[in-house]
Amino acid sequence: VFPGSVQIPKEAPISRVVEPYRATERIVQQKVRYGRGYGKHPFLVRTWGEIRRLLKSRPSRQIPGQVARPTKREELLRRELIEGRVPDVEELNRIVQVFAQRARQEVRYPLMIQRKEYAKRAKGWAWEMLLNDMVPSRHTYKLLILAFGATGHHSAARWWIDWQKEAYGKATSRFEMNCLIEAFAKAGRSAEAIRHLREMSNLGLKPDARSFASVIKAWEHIGNRYEMLRWLKLYLRAERMNVTGDLMDPRDAGLPYYAMAESYVKVADAVRTMSLLKAVKDKGVPLTIEAYRLRLDVLLRVRGNRRSVDQIHRALVDFVANWPKTGPIFSQDLYERCCSVLGEERVVGIFAVHTENGGEGLVQQDTPQKDAYQQWQLANLNVAIS
């Protein structure tokens, strides 16, 4: 061993030497061909056969209750128009009136989409009259405006109100303004409802109890109970100052109270609901079937030891005894709740004692399923994202 022949090993380098990339040893992956539109859609583009199979397994998009099915009168009039024959004016007026009245029947057609469908068809046949140079009768026009107010078609109500000024040559009345305010209330647009109520003074009209009740319903639609109470106080102050219009029906004086009570019924507050209904009775206002329904509904919603079966029995008797016989007043849900508390035999016995025909036509039978509206919404969402 000579000096300098032994070398000390160097330390290992910190960085590693990377082997050079060899193109010959790479693994070639098979290319996947995606459908046209891939990357712009959350799913791969499907064929029409796959889409048809998916649609069959999903809920139907048809409106529950078969309300979209054309009636016999509707098919007859449509056939006459296709053949080039103009139907009679009375027939067209009649079909508009039928659909407009169905749009206001909340017990027979409990879903809003059902009533909106009938309002849309009434508007369509009214347009058919205008296209054939016909003028709807005044009665048809009033029912049409009422249907728009009950279903929240505020744009259609405003258009037809402007149309009647030229067709009939009459100024806007309080009836039409109330329908327009109610339409905005059904849509939950409280600001527009209040604005149109204040515009009534510019037209020389005085708001009545129905006008204030619609504004209260607008606040109830969005759940603002503070504003509901404030507008109820404004109505009472306007009534004391005698600045409200004359009532078209004496029973309309209780409408603001009923609109306020509806909010308490939904939370099972029987004390406040009964106090509002008692205030209407103390004023000497004739009670409507709506008041008896609110009383029965809120007593059925009370749970536990606070529920009184005797009060429910008396409320059911008053509700059945005051049946106006213009149509069913019991929805299937309300009838089932009465039977669950009182028993079906007891409810049927009350029907037999307090009605002439044993309660026939008192309960709406062919009602859609409880989740019909959710199924209809799900079907439309499935089609939208497919």
C-alpha positions as a Markdown table, in Angstrom:
| # | Residue | x | y | z |
|---|---|---|---|---|
| 1 | Val | 0.0 | 0.0 | 0.0 |
| 2 | Phe | 1.6 | 3.1 | -1.1 |
| 3 | Pro | 0.8 | 6.6 | 0.2 |
| 4 | Gly | -2.1 | 8.1 | -1.7 |
| 5 | Ser | -3.3 | 4.8 | -3.1 |
| 6 | Val | -6.2 | 4.4 | -0.7 |
| 7 | Gln | -9.1 | 6.7 | -1.5 |
| 8 | Ile | -11.8 | 7.7 | 0.9 |
| 9 | Pro | -15.3 | 6.9 | -0.6 |
| 10 | Lys | -17.4 | 10.0 | -1.3 |
| 11 | Glu | -20.7 | 10.6 | 0.3 |
| 12 | Ala | -23.9 | 9.5 | -1.6 |
| 13 | Pro | -25.4 | 12.3 | -3.7 |
| 14 | Ile | -28.6 | 14.0 | -2.5 |
| 15 | Ser | -30.3 | 13.8 | -5.8 |
| 16 | Arg | -31.0 | 10.6 | -7.6 |
| 17 | Val | -30.2 | 9.9 | -11.2 |
| 18 | Val | -33.4 | 9.4 | -13.2 |
| 19 | Glu | -33.1 | 6.8 | -15.9 |
| 20 | Pro | -33.7 | 8.2 | -19.4 |
| 21 | Tyr | -37.2 | 7.8 | -20.9 |
| 22 | Arg | -37.4 | 5.0 | -23.5 |
| 23 | Ala | -40.2 | 5.4 | -25.9 |
| 24 | Thr | -40.0 | 1.7 | -27.0 |
| 25 | Glu | -41.0 | 0.4 | -23.5 |
| 26 | Arg | -44.1 | 2.6 | -22.9 |
| 27 | Ile | -47.5 | 1.0 | -22.5 |
| 28 | Val | -49.9 | 2.0 | -25.2 |
| 29 | Gln | -53.4 | 2.5 | -23.8 |
| 30 | Gln | -56.5 | 1.9 | -25.9 |
| 31 | Lys | -58.3 | 5.2 | -26.8 |
| 32 | Val | -61.9 | 5.5 | -25.6 |
| 33 | Arg | -64.3 | 7.2 | -28.0 |
| 34 | Tyr | -67.0 | 9.2 | -26.1 |
| 35 | Gly | -70.2 | 10.4 | -27.6 |
| 36 | Arg | -70.7 | 13.8 | -29.2 |
| 37 | Gly | -71.2 | 16.5 | -26.6 |
| 38 | Tyr | -69.0 | 14.8 | -23.9 |
| 39 | Gly | -67.5 | 17.3 | -21.6 |
| 40 | Lys | -70.5 | 19.7 | -21.9 |
| 41 | His | -72.9 | 17.3 | -20.2 |
| 42 | Pro | -72.7 | 15.5 | -16.8 |
| 43 | Phe | -73.4 | 12.1 | -18.5 |
| 44 | Leu | -72.5 | 10.4 | -21.7 |
| 45 | Val | -74.9 | 11.0 | -24.6 |
| 46 | Arg | -77.4 | 8.1 | -24.6 |
| 47 | Thr | -79.3 | 6.6 | -27.5 |
| 48 | Trp | -83.0 | 7.1 | -27.9 |
| 49 | Gly | -83.6 | 3.5 | -27.0 |
| 50 | Glu | -81.9 | 4.0 | -23.6 |
| 51 | Ile | -83.8 | 7.3 | -23.0 |
| 52 | Arg | -87.2 | 5.5 | -23.7 |
| 53 | Arg | -86.4 | 2.8 | -21.3 |
| 54 | Leu | -85.4 | 5.3 | -18.6 |
| 55 | Leu | -88.6 | 7.4 | -19.1 |
| 56 | Lys | -90.7 | 4.3 | -18.7 |
| 57 | Ser | -89.1 | 3.6 | -15.3 |
| 58 | Arg | -89.5 | 7.2 | -14.1 |
| 59 | Pro | -92.6 | 9.0 | -12.9 |
| 60 | Ser | -95.0 | 10.3 | -15.4 |
| 61 | Arg | -94.9 | 14.0 | -16.4 |
| 62 | Gln | -98.7 | 14.2 | -16.7 |
| 63 | Ile | -100.5 | 16.4 | -14.3 |
| 64 | Pro | -102.1 | 14.3 | -11.5 |
| 65 | Gly | -105.9 | 13.7 | -11.7 |
| 66 | Gln | -106.1 | 13.5 | -15.5 |
| 67 | Val | -106.9 | 17.2 | -15.7 |
| 68 | Ala | -105.0 | 17.5 | -19.0 |
| 69 | Arg | -107.4 | 15.0 | -20.7 |
| 70 | Pro | -109.7 | 16.9 | -23.1 |
| 71 | Thr | -113.4 | 16.9 | -22.4 |
| 72 | Lys | -116.1 | 15.8 | -24.9 |
| 73 | Arg | -117.2 | 19.4 | -25.5 |
| 74 | Glu | -113.6 | 20.5 | -26.0 |
| 75 | Glu | -113.0 | 17.7 | -28.6 |
| 76 | Leu | -116.2 | 18.6 | -30.4 |
| 77 | Leu | -115.3 | 22.3 | -30.7 |
| 78 | Arg | -111.8 | 21.5 | -31.7 |
| 79 | Arg | -113.1 | 19.3 | -34.5 |
| 80 | Glu | -115.4 | 22.0 | -35.8 |
| 81 | Leu | -112.5 | 24.5 | -35.9 |
| 82 | Ile | -110.3 | 22.0 | -37.8 |
| 83 | Glu | -113.1 | 21.4 | -40.3 |
| 84 | Gly | -113.4 | 25.2 | -40.9 |
| 85 | Arg | -116.7 | 25.6 | -39.1 |
| 86 | Val | -117.0 | 28.4 | -36.5 |
| 87 | Pro | -118.7 | 27.2 | -33.3 |
| 88 | Asp | -121.6 | 29.0 | -31.7 |
| 89 | Val | -120.8 | 31.9 | -29.3 |
| 90 | Glu | -122.8 | 30.3 | -26.5 |
| 91 | Glu | -120.8 | 27.1 | -26.8 |
| 92 | Leu | -117.5 | 28.9 | -26.5 |
| 93 | Asn | -118.7 | 31.0 | -23.6 |
| 94 | Arg | -119.8 | 27.9 | -21.9 |
| 95 | Ile | -116.5 | 26.1 | -22.2 |
| 96 | Val | -114.6 | 29.1 | -20.9 |
| 97 | Gln | -117.0 | 29.3 | -17.9 |
| 98 | Val | -116.6 | 25.6 | -17.1 |
| 99 | Phe | -112.8 | 25.7 | -17.0 |
| 100 | Ala | -112.7 | 29.0 | -15.1 |
| 101 | Gln | -115.0 | 27.6 | -12.5 |
| 102 | Arg | -112.9 | 24.5 | -12.1 |
| 103 | Ala | -109.8 | 26.7 | -11.6 |
| 104 | Arg | -111.4 | 27.9 | -8.3 |
| 105 | Gln | -112.4 | 24.6 | -6.8 |
| 106 | Glu | -109.7 | 23.9 | -4.2 |
| 107 | Val | -111.4 | 20.9 | -2.6 |
| 108 | Arg | -112.1 | 19.0 | -5.9 |
| 109 | Tyr | -108.7 | 19.9 | -7.3 |
| 110 | Pro | -106.3 | 20.3 | -4.3 |
| 111 | Leu | -103.1 | 20.8 | -6.3 |
| 112 | Met | -102.3 | 24.3 | -7.6 |
| 113 | Ile | -100.9 | 22.8 | -10.9 |
| 114 | Gln | -104.3 | 21.3 | -11.6 |
| 115 | Arg | -106.1 | 24.6 | -11.1 |
| 116 | Lys | -103.5 | 26.4 | -13.2 |
| 117 | Glu | -104.0 | 24.0 | -16.0 |
| 118 | Tyr | -107.8 | 24.7 | -16.1 |
| 119 | Ala | -107.1 | 28.5 | -15.9 |
| 120 | Lys | -104.7 | 28.1 | -18.9 |
| 121 | Arg | -107.3 | 26.2 | -20.9 |
| 122 | Ala | -110.0 | 28.8 | -20.1 |
| 123 | Lys | -107.6 | 31.5 | -21.3 |
| 124 | Gly | -106.9 | 29.6 | -24.5 |
| 125 | Trp | -110.5 | 29.2 | -25.4 |
| 126 | Ala | -111.1 | 32.9 | -24.7 |
| 127 | Trp | -108.3 | 33.7 | -27.1 |
| 128 | Glu | -110.0 | 31.4 | -29.6 |
| 129 | Met | -113.1 | 33.6 | -29.3 |
| 130 | Leu | -111.0 | 36.7 | -30.0 |
| 131 | Leu | -109.3 | 35.1 | -33.0 |
| 132 | Asn | -112.8 | 34.4 | -34.5 |
| 133 | Asp | -113.9 | 38.0 | -34.0 |
| 134 | Met | -116.2 | 37.1 | -31.0 |
| 135 | Val | -116.5 | 39.0 | -27.8 |
| 136 | Pro | -116.9 | 37.0 | -24.5 |
| 137 | Ser | -119.9 | 37.8 | -22.5 |
| 138 | Arg | -119.6 | 39.9 | -19.4 |
| 139 | His | -120.3 | 36.9 | -17.2 |
| 140 | Thr | -117.6 | 34.9 | -18.9 |
| 141 | Tyr | -115.2 | 37.7 | -18.4 |
| 142 | Lys | -115.9 | 38.0 | -14.7 |
| 143 | Leu | -115.4 | 34.2 | -14.2 |
| 144 | Leu | -112.1 | 34.4 | -16.2 |
| 145 | Ile | -110.8 | 37.2 | -14.0 |
| 146 | Leu | -111.8 | 35.3 | -10.9 |
| 147 | Ala | -109.9 | 32.2 | -12.2 |
| 148 | Phe | -106.8 | 34.3 | -12.8 |
| 149 | Gly | -107.0 | 35.7 | -9.3 |
| 150 | Ala | -107.4 | 32.3 | -7.7 |
| 151 | Thr | -104.4 | 30.8 | -9.5 |
| 152 | Gly | -102.0 | 33.7 | -9.4 |
| 153 | His | -102.0 | 34.6 | -13.2 |
| 154 | His | -101.4 | 38.3 | -12.5 |
| 155 | Ser | -100.1 | 39.1 | -16.0 |
| 156 | Ala | -103.1 | 37.5 | -17.7 |
| 157 | Ala | -105.5 | 39.3 | -15.3 |
| 158 | Arg | -103.8 | 42.7 | -16.1 |
| 159 | Trp | -104.1 | 42.1 | -19.9 |
| 160 | Trp | -107.8 | 41.2 | -19.8 |
| 161 | Ile | -108.6 | 44.1 | -17.5 |
| 162 | Asp | -107.0 | 46.4 | -20.1 |
| 163 | Trp | -108.8 | 44.6 | -22.9 |
| 164 | Gln | -112.3 | 45.1 | -21.3 |
| 165 | Lys | -111.8 | 48.9 | -21.3 |
| 166 | Glu | -111.9 | 48.8 | -25.1 |
| 167 | Ala | -114.3 | 45.9 | -25.5 |
| 168 | Tyr | -117.0 | 47.0 | -23.0 |
| 169 | Gly | -116.1 | 50.6 | -22.6 |
| 170 | Lys | -116.1 | 50.5 | -18.8 |
| 171 | Ala | -113.6 | 51.7 | -16.4 |
| 172 | Thr | -111.7 | 49.5 | -14.0 |
| 173 | Ser | -113.9 | 48.5 | -11.1 |
| 174 | Arg | -113.1 | 47.4 | -7.5 |
| 175 | Phe | -114.0 | 43.8 | -8.5 |
| 176 | Glu | -111.2 | 43.7 | -11.1 |
| 177 | Met | -108.7 | 45.4 | -8.8 |
| 178 | Asn | -109.5 | 42.9 | -6.1 |
| 179 | Cys | -108.9 | 40.0 | -8.5 |
| 180 | Leu | -105.6 | 41.5 | -9.5 |
| 181 | Ile | -104.5 | 42.0 | -5.9 |
| 182 | Glu | -105.5 | 38.4 | -5.2 |
| 183 | Ala | -103.4 | 37.2 | -8.1 |
| 184 | Phe | -100.3 | 38.9 | -6.8 |
| 185 | Ala | -101.1 | 37.5 | -3.3 |
| 186 | Lys | -101.3 | 33.9 | -4.7 |
| 187 | Ala | -97.9 | 34.4 | -6.3 |
| 188 | Gly | -96.4 | 35.7 | -3.0 |
| 189 | Arg | -95.7 | 39.1 | -4.4 |
| 190 | Ser | -96.8 | 41.3 | -1.5 |
| 191 | Ala | -95.1 | 44.5 | -2.7 |
| 192 | Glu | -97.1 | 44.5 | -6.0 |
| 193 | Ala | -100.3 | 43.6 | -4.1 |
| 194 | Ile | -99.8 | 46.6 | -1.7 |
| 195 | Arg | -99.0 | 48.9 | -4.7 |
| 196 | His | -102.2 | 48.0 | -6.5 |
| 197 | Leu | -104.2 | 48.5 | -3.3 |
| 198 | Arg | -102.8 | 52.0 | -2.9 |
| 199 | Glu | -103.5 | 52.7 | -6.6 |
| 200 | Met | -107.2 | 52.1 | -6.0 |
| 201 | Ser | -107.5 | 55.6 | -4.5 |
| 202 | Asn | -106.0 | 57.1 | -7.7 |
| 203 | Leu | -108.8 | 55.4 | -9.6 |
| 204 | Gly | -111.5 | 56.8 | -7.3 |
| 205 | Leu | -112.1 | 53.3 | -5.7 |
| 206 | Lys | -112.2 | 52.4 | -2.0 |
| 207 | Pro | -110.6 | 49.2 | -0.9 |
| 208 | Asp | -112.9 | 46.8 | 0.9 |
| 209 | Ala | -112.4 | 43.8 | 3.2 |
| 210 | Arg | -111.5 | 41.6 | 0.3 |
| 211 | Ser | -108.7 | 43.9 | -0.8 |
| 212 | Phe | -107.1 | 43.9 | 2.7 |
| 213 | Ala | -107.6 | 40.1 | 3.0 |
| 214 | Ser | -105.6 | 39.6 | -0.2 |
| 215 | Val | -102.7 | 41.6 | 1.1 |
| 216 | Ile | -102.8 | 39.6 | 4.3 |
| 217 | Lys | -102.7 | 36.4 | 2.3 |
| 218 | Ala | -99.7 | 37.7 | 0.4 |
| 219 | Trp | -97.8 | 38.1 | 3.7 |
| 220 | Glu | -99.1 | 34.7 | 4.9 |
| 221 | His | -97.7 | 33.1 | 1.7 |
| 222 | Ile | -94.2 | 34.2 | 2.6 |
| 223 | Gly | -94.6 | 33.6 | 6.3 |
| 224 | Asn | -94.4 | 37.2 | 7.7 |
| 225 | Arg | -96.9 | 37.2 | 10.5 |
| 226 | Tyr | -95.8 | 40.6 | 11.8 |
| 227 | Glu | -97.0 | 42.3 | 8.6 |
| 228 | Met | -100.1 | 40.2 | 8.7 |
| 229 | Leu | -101.0 | 41.6 | 12.1 |
| 230 | Arg | -100.1 | 45.1 | 11.0 |
| 231 | Trp | -102.4 | 45.0 | 7.9 |
| 232 | Leu | -105.2 | 43.6 | 10.0 |
| 233 | Lys | -104.9 | 46.6 | 12.3 |
| 234 | Leu | -104.8 | 48.9 | 9.2 |
| 235 | Tyr | -108.0 | 47.3 | 8.0 |
| 236 | Leu | -109.7 | 47.8 | 11.4 |
| 237 | Arg | -108.6 | 51.4 | 11.6 |
| 238 | Ala | -109.8 | 52.1 | 8.0 |
| 239 | Glu | -113.1 | 50.5 | 9.0 |
| 240 | Arg | -113.5 | 52.8 | 12.0 |
| 241 | Met | -112.7 | 55.8 | 9.9 |
| 242 | Asn | -115.3 | 54.7 | 7.4 |
| 243 | Val | -112.9 | 54.9 | 4.4 |
| 244 | Thr | -113.5 | 51.4 | 3.1 |
| 245 | Gly | -115.8 | 50.5 | 0.3 |
| 246 | Asp | -119.2 | 48.9 | 0.6 |
| 247 | Leu | -119.2 | 45.2 | 0.8 |
| 248 | Met | -120.5 | 43.2 | -2.2 |
| 249 | Asp | -121.4 | 40.4 | 0.3 |
| 250 | Pro | -121.9 | 40.9 | 4.0 |
| 251 | Arg | -119.9 | 37.8 | 4.7 |
| 252 | Asp | -116.8 | 39.4 | 3.2 |
| 253 | Ala | -116.2 | 41.3 | 6.4 |
| 254 | Gly | -114.7 | 38.2 | 7.9 |
| 255 | Leu | -112.2 | 37.6 | 5.1 |
| 256 | Pro | -109.2 | 39.5 | 6.8 |
| 257 | Tyr | -109.8 | 37.4 | 10.0 |
| 258 | Tyr | -109.9 | 34.2 | 8.0 |
| 259 | Ala | -106.7 | 35.0 | 6.2 |
| 260 | Met | -105.0 | 35.7 | 9.5 |
| 261 | Ala | -106.4 | 32.5 | 11.1 |
| 262 | Glu | -105.1 | 30.4 | 8.3 |
| 263 | Ser | -101.6 | 31.1 | 9.5 |
| 264 | Tyr | -102.4 | 30.0 | 13.0 |
| 265 | Val | -104.1 | 26.8 | 11.8 |
| 266 | Lys | -100.9 | 25.6 | 10.1 |
| 267 | Val | -99.1 | 25.7 | 13.4 |
| 268 | Ala | -102.0 | 24.2 | 15.4 |
| 269 | Asp | -102.5 | 27.4 | 17.5 |
| 270 | Ala | -106.1 | 26.8 | 18.5 |
| 271 | Val | -106.3 | 29.6 | 21.0 |
| 272 | Arg | -105.5 | 32.4 | 18.5 |
| 273 | Thr | -107.5 | 30.8 | 15.8 |
| 274 | Met | -110.6 | 30.6 | 18.0 |
| 275 | Ser | -110.2 | 34.2 | 19.2 |
| 276 | Leu | -110.1 | 35.5 | 15.6 |
| 277 | Leu | -113.2 | 33.5 | 14.7 |
| 278 | Lys | -115.0 | 34.7 | 17.8 |
| 279 | Ala | -114.2 | 38.3 | 16.9 |
| 280 | Val | -115.9 | 37.7 | 13.6 |
| 281 | Lys | -119.0 | 36.3 | 15.3 |
| 282 | Asp | -119.1 | 39.1 | 17.9 |
| 283 | Lys | -119.2 | 41.7 | 15.1 |
| 284 | Gly | -122.4 | 40.1 | 13.8 |
| 285 | Val | -120.9 | 38.9 | 10.5 |
| 286 | Pro | -122.5 | 35.8 | 9.1 |
| 287 | Leu | -120.0 | 33.0 | 9.2 |
| 288 | Thr | -119.0 | 31.2 | 6.0 |
| 289 | Ile | -118.2 | 27.5 | 5.5 |
| 290 | Glu | -114.5 | 28.6 | 5.5 |
| 291 | Ala | -114.8 | 29.7 | 9.2 |
| 292 | Tyr | -116.2 | 26.3 | 10.2 |
| 293 | Arg | -113.5 | 24.5 | 8.2 |
| 294 | Leu | -110.8 | 26.5 | 10.0 |
| 295 | Arg | -112.3 | 25.7 | 13.4 |
| 296 | Leu | -112.4 | 22.0 | 12.6 |
| 297 | Asp | -109.0 | 21.9 | 11.1 |
| 298 | Val | -107.2 | 23.6 | 13.9 |
| 299 | Leu | -108.8 | 21.4 | 16.5 |
| 300 | Leu | -107.8 | 18.2 | 14.6 |
| 301 | Arg | -104.2 | 19.5 | 14.5 |
| 302 | Val | -103.9 | 19.8 | 18.3 |
| 303 | Arg | -102.0 | 17.0 | 19.9 |
| 304 | Gly | -101.6 | 15.3 | 23.3 |
| 305 | Asn | -103.7 | 16.3 | 26.3 |
| 306 | Arg | -104.7 | 19.6 | 24.8 |
| 307 | Arg | -106.9 | 17.9 | 22.3 |
| 308 | Ser | -110.6 | 17.8 | 23.1 |
| 309 | Val | -112.7 | 15.2 | 21.4 |
| 310 | Asp | -116.0 | 16.9 | 22.4 |
| 311 | Gln | -114.9 | 20.2 | 20.7 |
| 312 | Ile | -114.0 | 18.3 | 17.6 |
| 313 | His | -117.4 | 16.6 | 17.6 |
| 314 | Arg | -119.2 | 19.9 | 17.9 |
| 315 | Ala | -117.0 | 21.5 | 15.2 |
| 316 | Leu | -117.7 | 18.6 | 12.8 |
| 317 | Val | -121.5 | 18.9 | 13.4 |
| 318 | Asp | -121.4 | 22.6 | 12.7 |
| 319 | Phe | -119.3 | 22.1 | 9.6 |
| 320 | Val | -121.6 | 19.4 | 8.2 |
| 321 | Ala | -124.8 | 21.3 | 9.1 |
| 322 | Asn | -123.7 | 24.4 | 7.3 |
| 323 | Trp | -122.9 | 22.6 | 4.1 |
| 324 | Pro | -123.9 | 24.9 | 1.2 |
| 325 | Lys | -124.6 | 21.9 | -1.1 |
| 326 | Thr | -122.7 | 23.5 | -4.0 |
| 327 | Gly | -120.0 | 20.8 | -4.0 |
| 328 | Pro | -117.8 | 18.7 | -1.6 |
| 329 | Ile | -116.3 | 20.4 | 1.4 |
| 330 | Phe | -114.3 | 17.5 | 2.8 |
| 331 | Ser | -111.0 | 16.7 | 1.2 |
| 332 | Gln | -109.8 | 13.1 | 1.5 |
| 333 | Asp | -107.1 | 14.2 | 4.0 |
| 334 | Leu | -109.6 | 16.1 | 6.2 |
| 335 | Tyr | -112.0 | 13.2 | 6.2 |
| 336 | Glu | -109.3 | 10.6 | 7.2 |
| 337 | Arg | -108.2 | 12.8 | 10.1 |
| 338 | Cys | -111.7 | 13.1 | 11.4 |
| 339 | Cys | -112.1 | 9.3 | 11.2 |
| 340 | Ser | -108.8 | 8.7 | 13.0 |
| 341 | Val | -109.9 | 10.9 | 15.9 |
| 342 | Leu | -113.7 | 10.2 | 16.2 |
| 343 | Gly | -113.9 | 6.9 | 14.4 |
| 344 | Glu | -115.5 | 6.2 | 11.0 |
| 345 | Glu | -118.8 | 5.0 | 12.4 |
| 346 | Arg | -119.2 | 8.2 | 14.4 |
| 347 | Val | -118.4 | 10.4 | 11.4 |
| 348 | Val | -120.8 | 8.5 | 9.1 |
| 349 | Gly | -123.5 | 8.8 | 11.8 |
| 350 | Ile | -123.0 | 12.6 | 11.9 |
| 351 | Phe | -123.3 | 12.7 | 8.1 |
| 352 | Ala | -126.6 | 10.7 | 8.2 |
| 353 | Val | -128.2 | 12.8 | 10.9 |
| 354 | His | -127.3 | 16.3 | 9.7 |
| 355 | Thr | -127.7 | 15.9 | 5.9 |
| 356 | Glu | -130.7 | 14.9 | 3.8 |
| 357 | Asn | -128.9 | 12.4 | 1.6 |
| 358 | Gly | -126.7 | 10.8 | 4.1 |
| 359 | Gly | -123.6 | 12.8 | 3.2 |
| 360 | Glu | -123.5 | 11.8 | -0.4 |
| 361 | Gly | -121.3 | 14.3 | -2.3 |
| 362 | Leu | -119.9 | 15.7 | 0.9 |
| 363 | Val | -116.4 | 14.1 | 0.6 |
| 364 | Gln | -114.2 | 14.4 | -2.5 |
| 365 | Gln | -113.4 | 10.8 | -3.5 |
| 366 | Asp | -111.1 | 10.8 | -6.6 |
| 367 | Thr | -108.2 | 12.8 | -5.1 |
| 368 | Pro | -104.6 | 12.3 | -6.2 |
| 369 | Gln | -102.0 | 10.6 | -4.0 |
| 370 | Lys | -100.4 | 12.5 | -1.2 |
| 371 | Asp | -97.0 | 12.6 | -3.0 |
| 372 | Ala | -98.5 | 13.3 | -6.5 |
| 373 | Tyr | -97.1 | 16.7 | -6.6 |
| 374 | Gln | -93.6 | 15.6 | -5.6 |
| 375 | Gln | -93.7 | 12.8 | -8.2 |
| 376 | Trp | -94.7 | 15.3 | -10.9 |
| 377 | Gln | -91.8 | 17.6 | -9.9 |
| 378 | Leu | -89.4 | 14.7 | -9.9 |
| 379 | Ala | -90.5 | 13.7 | -13.4 |
| 380 | Asn | -89.9 | 17.2 | -14.8 |
| 381 | Leu | -86.5 | 17.3 | -13.1 |
| 382 | Asn | -85.5 | 14.0 | -14.5 |
| 383 | Val | -86.4 | 15.1 | -18.0 |
| 384 | Ala | -84.5 | 18.4 | -17.5 |
| 385 | Ile | -81.2 | 16.7 | -16.6 |
| 386 | Ser | -81.5 | 13.7 | -19.0 |
